[in-house]
Amino acid sequence: MTRIVLPQVKPLVDHRIYTIALRKMPQFLEVFHQLAMPVLLDTLGHPLGFYTSLVGPQNQFVHLWGYDDLADYERRCRARDAHPDFATYLAASGHLITAQETRLIRAVALLLAPAAL
């Protein structure tokens, strides 16, 4: 069996999906970039990635943040929520977001038989 090693994998990932109001994605992205990102970089660190939906449910913005464990997730989320500028982002984006899903997903070690490679 061959173990697949992925670079810089965090054991716990916050997989967050925001559904954005119809035709409001550009406005949301601007608000997120200007108001949320400085706070998030300061409190959560660097994200694993940002995505928008292409196929399937539309008007969705996905962002992924990696954590070492649940305690790390909780500590950094408390710091984000307590940041003095976070409330400004929440007020500016509330009317643009119609739904939010937050999933915590765990990394798994994947083993493949040589024939599957």
N, C-alpha and C positions, 0 to 999 in steps of 0.2 A: 504494500500500500504506500502511496505517496501522499504526504501532507502538503496541502496548499498553504503557503504563508503569504499573507497580505500585509503590505507595509502600513505601519502606523495605525493598526486597528485598536480601537478602544473597546474594552469589554462591555460597556453599556452605552447605548446611543439613544438620545432623545430624538425621535422621529416625529416632527411636528408638521401638521398640515393645516393651513388656513385656507378657507374658501372665501374668495374675495367677491364683492358685489360686481354684478355685470358691468363691464366696460370701465372698471375702476382699478384694474391691475397696474397701469402706469402710475397712477396717483399713489396707490399703496406702496409700490416699490420705491418711489421717491421718499415717502414718509419713513419707510423702514430704513432706507439708506441714510437719510439725514438724522433721524431721531433715535432709532433703535440701535443701529450698528455701533455707535460710540459706546453706548451703555453695555451692549452685549460683549463687545471685545474686551471691555474693562472688567466685566464680571464673569463671563463664561469662557473667555479665551477665544481661540480661533475655531470657526465652524468646520465641519467636515464637508459641507456643501449646501448649495441652494439650487432649487429646481422649480419649474412651473410645469403644469400638466400639459401634455400634448395629446394623448389618447386617453379616453375614459372620462371621469368627471372633470369638467372644465373649470377654469378660473381658480385653480388651486396653486398655492405657493407652499413649497416644502422646504424646510430647513432641518439640517442634521447637526447635532452637537455631541461630541464624545466625552465620556466620563470614565474615571477609573473604577467607580463603584457607586452604590446608591448614596452613601454618605457624601461623596464628592458632588453628585448631582444635587442633593438637598442643600449643601453648603453654598454652591454657586448660584442656585436658584434664589436662595434667601438674599444673597448679595445683590442679585439683579433686582429683585422686588424692592429692596431697601434703597437702591440707588436714587439719589434726588432727582435725576432727569428721566427716570423710567415712567413716571406718571404723565409727563408731557407726551411721550410716545403713545401711551395708552389712550389719552384723550384725543390725540390727532388721528389715530387709526381705528378707533372703535366703530365709526360709521362705515368703514370700508370692509370690515371683516364680518361675514355672515355666519360663519361656523369655525370651530377650532377642534382639532383632534390632536391629542398628545399621546404618543406611545413610547414606552421604554422598551427597547429591544436589546437582546443579549447576543454577543458574538459567539459563534460556535466553531470548533475545530472541524474542518471538513477533510475527510480521508477519502481518497479515490483509488480504486484499483488501477494498476498501470494501463490496462486496456481502455479505461475510460479517458485517459489523457490524450 
